[in-house]
Every structure is written in C-alpha cells, then in structure tokens.
Amino acid sequence: MIKTMLLSTIDTVQTGKKIFVDTFVKHEDLAKSMNSFVDQQTEYTKQTVDNFSKFGTELYSIVANKNFVKDLAVSAKEYVDFWTPGKKGK
C-alpha cells in the first residue's frame, strides 16, 4: 500500500516537472534533453522504492520468524554470559 502511494507521488512530481519543462523551455532540443533526464529520474526513483520495498518485506519475514527471535535470545544470553565475570567458559 505504501509502495503504491510512493509510486503515485513520484509520478505526480515527475509529471509536474515535465509540464514545467514543456511550458517554460521553448528550445526543443533542450526540452527534449530535460524531459529525458526527468524520465531517468523517474525510473531510478521507482527502482529505489521497489528495492526498499523488497528489502523491507524480506527483513520483516526474517525478523518475524520465531526461530530468529529464539536464536537472537540465545545469542544475547551467550554474549552476556561471556562478559559476566565468573561465568566465562560455561
């Protein structure tokens, strides 16, 4: 849902940029170059949103896994035990 909202916002902002260029840049080659740049910005930004969306989903699936939480608790206990005086080697 947030990905859809972000992509919609990206399209709105980038369309505004293109409208600005089409309205105020009268040199055809310059306008074409600027619109091409806006298209590249759009593609890059959408790809970034997609990558972070995939990363977030994958991270959530790992962290939400009960085995991850159990392993993390065991690791934390081992770490504390290691650094607690009188418990080394147990």
Secondary structure, DSSP 8 states (H G I E B T S, - for coil): -HHHHHHHHHHHHHHHHHHHHHHH---HHHHHHHHHHHHHHHHHHHHHHHHHHHHHHHHHHHHTSHHHHHHHHHHHHHHHHHHSTT-TT-
